[in-house]
Amino acid sequence: LFTAWTQTVLAGSTQVAPFIRLLGGGSWMGSVPYSVLVWGGVAIALIWLLRRSGWGRLIYAIGDNETAARLAGVRVWQVRLSAYMLSGVLSAIAGILLAGRTGAVDLQLAGAFLLPSVAAAVIGGTSIFGGMGGYSGTILGALILSVLNSLLTFLNVGQAIQQMVYGSIVLALAWGYASLTRRS
């Protein structure tokens, strides 16, 4: 099975394996998508890691003040490298689920999700300037954006206007946060 799968990938086929199609597009007991189950497990693990582990505290310390963390003895490059590695693993999981949902792969498959994902993080309270935020807030921001996306789709707004709305949200919240921190 693995040999056949790798040969189709190396031959340039854009179709995905049946297991990945099931994982990305199938559902458990007919109502709960497997992708939601995978995401739920990942979300619980991430929230626990960021709130309850020393690694999570180091992530926030480096994001808040890298110099102070380095002077406190933190090996900033190691923590940053581990965060990038975890980001790569989570991106691969998301890519596999998205490929399973669509049934094919493409380099630009998730391009439309870039700005909404940044907007979800910013709406959820994550500072784009560093040191503040959390994954649970990002989940809330994603839910708010899902409602906004449904509203824009219902109003038959094009993709370009949707991207402008998401960009405006990010700019407005960044401007508001910057003006709030100047006053303090």
C-alpha positions in Angstrom: 0.0 0.0 0.0 2.7 2.5 1.0 4.8 1.7 -2.1 1.8 2.3 -4.4 1.1 5.5 -2.6 4.6 6.8 -2.9 4.8 5.8 -6.6 1.7 7.9 -7.3 3.0 10.8 -5.4 6.3 10.7 -7.2 4.6 10.3 -10.5 2.8 13.6 -10.0 -0.7 12.4 -9.2 -2.8 14.8 -7.2 -5.3 12.3 -5.9 -5.1 11.4 -2.2 -5.3 8.0 -0.6 -8.7 6.7 0.5 -7.7 6.8 4.2 -6.8 10.5 3.9 -10.1 11.2 2.1 -11.9 9.4 5.0 -10.0 11.4 7.6 -10.5 14.8 5.9 -14.1 14.3 4.5 -15.6 11.4 6.4 -17.6 11.5 9.6 -17.9 9.4 12.8 -21.4 8.0 13.4 -22.7 10.0 10.5 -22.6 13.4 12.3 -19.2 14.3 13.7 -16.5 14.8 11.0 -13.2 13.0 11.7 -11.4 16.3 11.0 -13.2 17.9 13.9 -12.1 15.0 16.1 -8.5 15.4 15.0 -8.7 19.2 15.6 -10.2 18.7 19.0 -7.4 16.4 20.1 -4.8 18.8 18.8 -6.6 21.8 20.4 -6.7 20.2 23.8 -3.0 19.2 23.6 -2.0 22.7 22.5 -4.0 24.5 25.2 -2.5 22.2 27.8 1.0 22.7 26.5 0.7 26.5 26.4 -0.9 26.8 29.8 0.5 24.0 31.9 4.0 23.3 30.7 7.3 25.0 31.1 7.7 25.1 27.3 4.5 27.1 27.1 5.8 29.6 29.6 9.0 29.9 27.7 7.1 30.6 24.5 5.2 33.5 26.2 8.4 34.8 27.8 10.2 34.9 24.5 7.3 36.5 22.8 7.0 39.1 25.5 10.7 40.0 25.9 13.3 37.9 24.1 16.2 39.8 25.7 14.9 39.3 29.2 14.3 35.6 28.5 17.8 35.2 27.2 19.3 37.0 30.2 17.3 34.7 32.5 19.1 31.7 31.0 16.6 30.5 28.4 18.1 29.1 25.2 15.9 31.2 23.0 17.1 29.5 19.7 16.1 26.1 21.0 12.6 27.1 22.1 12.1 29.0 18.9 13.3 26.0 16.9 10.9 23.7 18.7 8.0 26.1 18.2 8.8 26.2 14.4 9.0 22.4 14.3 5.7 22.0 16.1 4.2 24.6 13.7 5.5 22.5 10.7 3.9 19.4 12.1 0.6 21.1 12.8 0.7 22.6 9.3 1.3 19.2 7.8 -1.7 17.8 9.7 -3.9 20.7 8.5 -2.7 20.1 4.9 -3.5 16.4 5.1 -7.0 17.1 6.4 -7.6 19.8 3.8 -6.3 17.5 1.0 -8.7 14.8 2.3 -11.6 17.2 2.3 -11.0 18.3 -1.3 -9.7 15.0 -2.6 -6.7 16.5 -4.4 -3.6 18.4 -3.6 -2.3 21.7 -4.9 0.3 24.2 -3.7 -2.2 27.0 -3.6 -4.9 24.9 -1.9 -4.9 26.8 1.4 -3.9 30.3 0.1 -7.4 31.6 0.7 -7.1 30.7 4.4 -4.0 32.8 5.2 -5.6 36.1 6.0 -8.6 34.7 7.8 -6.3 32.7 10.1 -4.3 35.8 11.0 -7.6 37.6 11.6 -8.9 34.8 13.8 -5.8 35.0 16.0 -6.0 38.8 16.2 -9.7 38.7 17.0 -9.1 36.1 19.6 -6.7 38.4 21.5 -3.3 37.4 20.2 -1.1 40.4 19.8 0.8 40.6 16.5 3.5 42.5 18.5 4.2 39.4 20.6 3.9 38.1 24.2 0.1 38.0 24.5 -2.6 35.7 23.5 -3.6 32.1 23.5 -5.0 29.3 21.5 -8.4 29.3 23.2 -8.8 32.9 22.2 -7.9 32.0 18.6 -10.6 29.3 18.7 -13.1 32.0 19.7 -11.8 34.3 17.0 -12.2 31.5 14.4 -15.8 30.9 15.5 -16.5 34.6 15.1 -14.9 34.7 11.7 -17.0 31.6 10.7 -20.2 33.5 11.5 -18.8 36.5 9.5 -17.9 34.3 6.6 -21.3 32.8 6.6 -22.9 36.3 6.6 -20.6 37.4 3.7 -21.4 34.3 1.7 -25.1 34.8 2.3 -24.8 38.3 1.1 -23.1 37.0 -2.1 -19.9 38.9 -1.4 -16.9 38.0 -3.6 -13.6 36.5 -2.4 -11.7 39.8 -3.0 -14.1 41.8 -0.8 -14.0 39.1 1.9 -10.2 39.3 1.9 -10.5 43.1 2.2 -12.8 42.7 5.2 -10.4 40.3 6.9 -7.5 42.7 6.3 -9.4 45.6 7.6 -10.2 43.7 10.8 -6.5 42.9 11.3 -5.5 46.5 10.6 -8.1 48.0 12.9 -7.3 45.7 15.8 -3.6 46.2 15.3 -4.1 50.0 15.3 -6.3 49.8 18.4 -3.8 47.7 20.2 -1.0 50.0 19.3 -2.9 53.1 20.5 -3.9 51.3 23.7 -0.3 50.4 24.5 0.9 53.9 23.8 -1.4 55.3 26.5 -0.3 52.8 29.1 
